[in-house]
């Protein structure tokens, strides 16, 4: 649509500009005709009679010197009026007022500049004549010298300020349209992001609320079971139930924090990463894969974060890495690395899974995108929200090739890294 508007504007502007250029040429031709008219002999018989009277006055001996001077001056004025009869009105009232300040130059056949209009004297030079000649075909003016021989002059003219402005108008209009469309896109994008954010918040709060009520009831029932348990087996089962309920309560707390502004405080990164890795390692047998989990944590520093949400993000990355590894992988592994680079905390999660095509590096973070048949496609989207929206960092696919595994990289910014603290 933007291209269609710009094209239509360009064609219409060119149409208007051609009409103005044609009109300007007509005006310059009128000016040239006025010059031509000014150099012709007008009322030849009357002017010849005036010249005869002038000769008589000059020879008349009965006139005083003052009378002769006065008569000769009047005869000269009469001859000049006849020569320029009608020219002053045509040139000044009809032509000059309608020139739109068109820069014009008149030269003789040798290229010597004779007249000029709307051009500073300091700018007059042969190159300007050549420039005008390249823009418009010069107009030929025929004049006569004192002997009556025909001579030719040439009127060169450029473009008025109106035409020069119109040449840039389509680009200005296209630029304004581009800015307008860009602002419209940004506005719509912000509206969409706001809607998505509100949806996330609403779903998270509702999930936390729905989990909270049954969890409270379950805590009460497990307490009742413990108080009435008579054998060790029942007590053991009760303790396992309490552990699972605490885990569910932790999940509910995470959802509740997603639905509100999380509080960020300085925390050491290593314990958070170790806790997530240990938790995932305990559940590897349940996944049914003999996966080697390797860790290389070289950033035992403090950074402003929310441990619950941050651990959830890393946990999602590890789950995603484990899901990407299939049974055909000969040496399945998941590597977790952390280090400082350019005053930033870098955390990488690498797997030996199926890999990702480059064109899908951004798509994997889209809500609903999943390679699993029954996957919700919310894990990586949630992880990006936690890292970028809540912690002000960045997460991206650092490198990946189909069949070669994937490396996800988390980058958390910091303004200083001193004494093992990054803020």
N, C-alpha and C positions, 0 to 999 in steps of 0.2 A: 504493500500500500504506500509506504514511504517513497519507494522508487517511482511509482506511478505519479504521485503528487509532484515529485521533483522533476520528472520528465515533462509533465504537462506545464509546469511553471517555466521550465527552460524554453520550450517551444513558444509559449505565449510571449515571454520576454524577448525572444529573438524576433518575433513578429512585430512587436511594438517598436523595438530598436530599429528594425529595417525601415519602418514607416518614418520614424524620426530622422534617420539618416537621409532618406529621400527628400524629406521636407527641408532639411538643412542644405542639401545640395541645391535645391530650388532657390533658397535664399541667397546662397553664394553666387549662383548664376545671375540673380537680379543685381547683386552688387557689381559683378563683372560687367553686366550690361550698362549699369550706371557709369562705370569708368569709361566704357567704350563710347557711350553717349556724350560724356563730358569732353571727349577728344575729337568729336566731329564738328564740322562747320554747320551751324544752324542759321536759318534766315539769311542765306548768302547775299541776296539782292539788297535787302535792307542794310546789312552790315557793310556792303560795298558802297552804298549811298552814304552811310555814316563816315566811312573812310574818306570819301570825296569831300564831304563837308569839313572834315578835320583838316584836309590839305588846304581848303579855301581859307579857313580860319587862321591857319599858320601863316599864309601868305598875305592876309588882309592887313593893309598898313594903317587903316583908320581905327583900329582897335587899340585900346591901351593895354599895357602888359597885364594888368589885373583882370581885365575883361577877357583877354585871350586865354589866360590860365584857367579862369572859371569855366569858359566854354569848352575848352579841351578836356577838363576833368569830367564835365557832364557827358560829353560825347564818349569818353572812355567807359564811364559807368553804364551808359546805354548799350554799348557794344558788349560789355561783360554780361549784362542782364539778358541780352539776346542769346549769347553763347550758352548760358546755363539755364535757359528757360525751362522750368518744370523739374529740373534735376534736383534742386535742393529739397523739395517736398518729397520726391520719390526716394531719394537716398536716405534722408534723415527720418522721415515719418513712416515710410512703408518698409524699407529694407533694413536699416540699421537697428530699428527697434525690434525686429523679428529675427535677429541673427543668433539668439540664444548664446551669445558670447562665443561664437565659433572662431577659433584661431585661424586666421587667413593670411596668406602672403601672395603678393603679386611680383613676378619677376619679368625681365625682358628675355629676349631669345638667347642671350648669353648667360642667363642665370643670375643676373644682378638683381638684388632685391630693390623694388621700387616703392611698394606700399606694404603695409601690414596692419592687421587689426587684432586686438585681444591677445597680444604677445608682447612680453617685456623686451625692450631693445637689446638688453644684454643676452637674451636667449636666441637672437637671430643668428643663424649660421646655415651653411649649405646642408649639413646633416639633417636639420629640421625640415628643410625643403624635401629632401629624399624621404624622410619619414612620412610627411604628408602625401607624397606621391605614391607611396606604398599603400596608404589607407584609402585614398580616393583619386579617381582620374582627374587630372587638372583641367580647368576650364580655359579655353582659348579666347583671348580678347584681341580684337583688331582695332588698331588706332592709326592715326595719320600724323606724320610729322609736318613741320612748317612748309615743306615743299609739296605736300599733298601725297607723298608716298606712303603706302600701307606698311605698318609695322605690327608685329605680333607680340603680345604679352600673355603670361600664363598665371592663372589664379590657383594656388594650392591651398587646401584647407584640411584641418584635422577634425577632431571630434569634440563636441561640446561636453561640458561637465555632466549634462543629463545622460548622454550616451555612455560616457565612461562609467557613470554610477550604475547604469542598467546592466553593463557587462558583468558586474560583480553581484548584482541582485540575486540571481538564481543560487549562487554559492552561499550568500548570506541567508537566504530563505531555507536552503537545504540544511545549513548549519543549525538554524533555529529549530527546524522540524526535527533534526536529529537530537538536539538537546531536549526538546519537548518529549519525543518518544522515549529517550533515555530516562527522563524524570518519571514518565508514566510507567515505564517498566520497573524502575526502582520502587515506585510507590506500590505497584501491584505485587512486586516481590516481597516488600515489607509486610503488606497485608497478608500475603500467603504465609510468610514466616510467623507472623503474629497469630494467625489462625492455627497453624501447626503447634506453636508454643502453647496456646490456650488449650488445644486438644490434649497435648502431653500432660499439662498440669491437671486438667480435669480428670483424665484417665488415672493418673498417678494418685491423686487425692481420693478418688472413688475406690481404687484398689486398696489403698491403705485403710480406708474406712471399712470396706467390706471384710478385710482380713482381721481387723481389730476386734470386732465383736465375737466371732467364734474362737479366736485365740484366747481371749479372756476367759471364755467358758471352758476351753480345754485346759487352761492352767488350773482352774478350780477343780476340774474332775481329776487331773493327775495328782493334785494335792490330797484329794479325798482318797484316791487309790493308795497313795503312799501311807497315809495314816491308818488305813485298814488292812494293809498288806501283811500277811502272816508268814510268808516264805521268801527266800532270797530271790527266786526266779521272778516273782511278781515285782519285787523291789527293783530288780535289774531292768525289767521291761518299763517300769515307771520312769526310771532315770533316762532310758533311751527316748521315751516319749517327751520328757521334759527338754532333752537336748534338741530334738526335732522341732518342738514348739518354740524354743529360743531361736532356732534358725529361721523359722517362719516369721517370728517377731522381728528379727533382723531384716528380713526381706520387706516386711511392712514398713519398717522405719526408713528403708531406702526409698520406697515409693513415696513416703510422706515428705522426704527431703527433696525428691525430684519435683514435687508439687509446690515447693516453696524455695525461697532464696537460701542456699546453704551457707553455713558459717565456715569460713576458711581460717585455719590457724596453722602456725608453723609446726610441722611434724617431720620426723625422720622418714625418709623414703624407704630405706632398707627393710625395716620391720613390716611395713605394709606389703611390700612385694613378697617377702618371705612368707608371710601369713597366707597370701593368696596362692603362692606356689605349693606350699605344704598342703593346703586344703585340696587343691586340684590333684596332687600326687596321691592322696589317700583314696581318691575316687577313680583312679586309672583302672584298677581291676574291674570295676563295675562297667566301665566303658567297653572293656573287652579287647583292648589294644595294648601291646607291650611297647609303650612309647617312652623313650628316654627324655626326661625333662632336665635340661641343663640351665644353669644359672651363672651369670657373670655380672655381679652387681658391684660396680666400682664408683658408687656415688652415695656414700653414707653421709648425706647432708640433710638439712632441714629445708622444707619448702612449704609455702602456704597452700594447704589443701584440706579437703574434707575426706578423712580416711575411709568412711563408709562408701561414699560415692566413687572415690578414686579406686578403691579395691574392686568395686563392682565393674568399673570400666576395664581394668586389667583382667579380671575374671572372665569377662565377656570375650576379650581377645584370646585368652587361652582356650576357652571353650570352642571358639571359632577355629582356632588352629587345630585342635583335636578332631573336630568334625571334618576338617579338610583332608585328613589323613585316612586313606582307605587301606584295605587289606593287601593291596598289591605293592605297597611301599616296602622296600627291602629293609631300610634302616629308618624307621619312623622316629622323629625327634621333634621337640619343641624347645627352642632357645629363648631365654629371657635375659636381655642385657640392659644395663643402665650405666650412663657415663655423662660427663660434662663436656659440652662442645660449644664454643663461641658464647660462653656465659649462659648457656641454656642446658636444662636437664633433658637428656634424651633417653627414652625407654623404647626398646625394640623387642617385638615378639615375632620370632621366626619359626616357620614350620616346614616340614618336608612333604606337604600335601600336594593337591592337584594344581595349584597355581591359579592365577587370574589373568585374563587377557587385558592388555593395556587399555583398551577402550572402555573397560568396565571398572577402572580404578576408582572413579567417583560414584559410579552407579551402586557399588556395594554398600554405600552409606545411605542409600535412599530407603525410607521406610517401606517395608513390604518386599524388598528384594531378598530372595533366598534361593539357594541351590538345592535345599532339602524339600522333599515332597510335602511335608507337613510343617515346614518352618514358617514362622511368623514374619521373619525378616526385620525384627526390631532391635536385635542385639547390637549391631554395629552402629545403627542410627542412634540408639540410646548412648552408646559409648562416645560418639562424636559430640552429642549434646553435653555430656558430663565434662569432657575434656575442653571443648571450645567455649561453650556458653557459661559453664560454671567455674572453670579453672583458667580461662583465658589462654589456653594452649592451642595446639594444632595436632591433628591426627590424619594420617594419610597412608596409602600404600606406598612404601618406600621403594620396593622393587618386587617384581614377580614375573614369572614366565610359566605358561602352561606346562605342567609336568615337572617344574623345577622348584616348587614351593613359593612361599610368600613371606615378605617382611613388612609388618605394620610398624610404623614409627610414631611415637608420641613425643611432642616437643613442648616443653613448658618453659616460658620465658622467665628471665630474671634480670635485675639491674645490677646485682652484685653477687659475687661468690667468694666470700671471705670467711675464714674460720669454720669452714664446713657448713655455711649457711647460705642459702640462695633465696633472695626475696626480690 
